[in-house]
Amino acid sequence: MKSKLGLVSIILFFVGLIAFMIAYLLVISHLLIIGAIASGMGFVLALFAEKDRDKKRGLIGNGILLIFAIFPFIVRILYWTGP
């Protein structure tokens, strides 16, 4: 079962990547949330996967997606809100 977690993590990475690309191109905020949830689930699944290249790819890919998903929300909340 652990051997398949890495593959599921990579699949969730691609789901998140496609959701982010469509969200940024078409400005649909719901897809950003879907992409963040998919990459978060993929990151957690990659933590429990067997130690092979799928685990590394899942951790790195989903980690990068999470950074790009969380960073715009933090900037929007902290810096673009006025008093």
C-alpha positions as CSV (number, residue, x, y, z in Angstrom):
1,M,0.0,0.0,0.0
2,K,2.8,2.4,0.8
3,S,4.3,1.9,-2.7
4,K,1.1,3.3,-4.2
5,L,1.0,6.4,-2.0
6,G,3.8,8.0,-4.0
7,L,2.0,7.5,-7.2
8,V,-1.2,8.9,-5.7
9,S,0.8,11.9,-4.5
10,I,2.1,12.6,-8.0
11,I,-1.4,12.3,-9.4
12,L,-2.6,14.9,-6.9
13,F,0.4,17.1,-7.8
14,F,-0.8,17.1,-11.4
15,V,-4.4,17.8,-10.3
16,G,-3.2,20.7,-8.2
17,L,-1.0,22.0,-11.0
18,I,-3.8,21.9,-13.6
19,A,-6.2,23.6,-11.1
20,F,-3.7,26.4,-10.4
21,M,-3.0,27.0,-14.0
22,I,-6.7,27.2,-14.9
23,A,-7.3,29.4,-11.8
24,Y,-4.6,31.9,-12.7
25,L,-5.6,32.0,-16.4
26,L,-9.3,32.3,-15.9
27,V,-9.3,34.0,-12.5
28,I,-11.4,31.4,-10.7
29,S,-10.7,31.5,-7.0
30,H,-12.5,28.2,-6.2
31,L,-9.9,26.4,-8.3
32,L,-7.1,27.8,-6.1
33,I,-8.7,26.3,-3.1
34,I,-9.1,22.9,-4.9
35,G,-5.5,23.1,-6.0
36,A,-4.3,23.9,-2.5
37,I,-6.3,21.0,-1.0
38,A,-5.0,18.6,-3.7
39,S,-1.4,19.6,-3.2
40,G,-1.8,19.5,0.6
41,M,-3.2,15.9,0.5
42,G,-0.4,15.0,-2.0
43,F,2.2,16.4,0.4
44,V,0.9,14.4,3.3
45,L,0.6,11.2,1.3
46,A,4.2,11.7,0.1
47,L,5.3,11.8,3.7
48,F,4.0,8.3,4.3
49,A,5.1,6.8,0.9
50,E,8.1,4.4,0.5
51,K,11.5,6.0,0.1
52,D,11.9,6.1,-3.7
53,R,11.8,8.7,-6.4
54,D,8.0,9.0,-6.2
55,K,8.3,10.2,-2.6
56,K,10.9,12.8,-3.6
57,R,8.9,14.0,-6.6
58,G,5.7,14.2,-4.5
59,L,7.3,16.1,-1.7
60,I,9.1,18.6,-3.9
61,G,6.3,19.1,-6.4
62,N,3.5,19.4,-3.9
63,G,5.7,21.6,-1.6
64,I,6.3,24.1,-4.4
65,L,2.6,24.2,-5.2
66,L,1.8,24.8,-1.6
67,I,4.2,27.6,-1.4
68,F,2.7,29.2,-4.5
69,A,-0.8,28.6,-3.2
70,I,-0.3,30.0,0.3
71,F,2.0,32.9,-0.5
72,P,-0.7,34.9,-2.6
73,F,-3.2,34.5,0.2
74,I,-0.8,35.7,2.8
75,V,0.2,38.7,0.7
76,R,-3.4,39.5,0.0
77,I,-4.5,39.3,3.6
78,L,-1.5,41.1,5.2
79,Y,-0.5,43.7,2.6
80,W,-3.5,44.5,0.4
81,T,-6.0,45.2,3.1
82,G,-6.4,48.7,4.2
83,P,-7.4,50.1,7.6
